[in-house]
Amino acid sequence: MEETGELRLFPLNTVLFPGAVLNLHVFEERYRRMIAECLDANEAFGVVLIREGQEAGDPDVTPHEIGTTAEISEVTPLPAGRYYISTTGKRRFRIERIVRRDPYLVARVEYLNDADVDDDEERACELTHRVLGEFREYMKLLVAFSGNASDLDIPHDPTDASYVVGDALQVADALKQRLLELRTAEARLAAELSFLRKLLPQLRSLLERKKAQDSIMRDDAPGGEFRTHQEKYFGKHFSMN
């Protein structure tokens, strides 16, 4: 039986996966009110990627249909009624209809579980193993490129793994949204494996270029400062073509 209910919505330029942590600075009056009401009622809110419109000051913003509930775990009150909150993604949902827009979006939603598939546990585990093998190599290259250590906990459960990988991939939000919308862990893992096999050669090439550029800049500027613009290589700058 389908589980439905009304849910407060927070449209953002980000995709939240179940299990992922999302920290937010809540400054707009309508969302300050929404968070206060969530805290009073001990309720989650829904994070949805914006399809059309802006994050702040846009009453006519249009969200994507599929999102994830966000459970508030920590709250830090700030001056002028603002909040800094830490949340964790919990459940996927589909918007059935918008029931209210003022002062913030409220929707009637259907909560989603992964669709049933053939009980081929061995196949699911084998696919998870392949994805995690590629993903570990991907994370190792990212750490080498950025210089930032990673303490990411990688689960072996197919569903949990599909969400962790989807959240960690440095790709455009539109691609992350496609992953979130897939109805089974197997479908998400298969898509992620395809993404990783395209991303890894790009990242290896970029890492080699960075090493070469760093070496040249050190040779050309002894004792001086130099900068590398590694941020331009991440996120939307990776191509899936």
Secondary structure, DSSP 8 states (H G I E B T S, - for coil): --EEEEEEEEEESS---TT-EEEEEE-SHHHHHHHHHHHHHT--EEEEEEEES-SSS-TT-EE-SEEEEEEEEEEEE-GGG-EEEEEEEEEEEEEEEEEE-SSS-EEEEEEE--------HHHHHHHHHHHHHHHHHHHHHHHHHH----------SHHHHHHHHHHH--S-HHHHHHHHH-SSHHHHHHHHHHHHHHHHHHHHHHHHHHHHHHHHHHHHSTTS-----GGGGSGGGS---
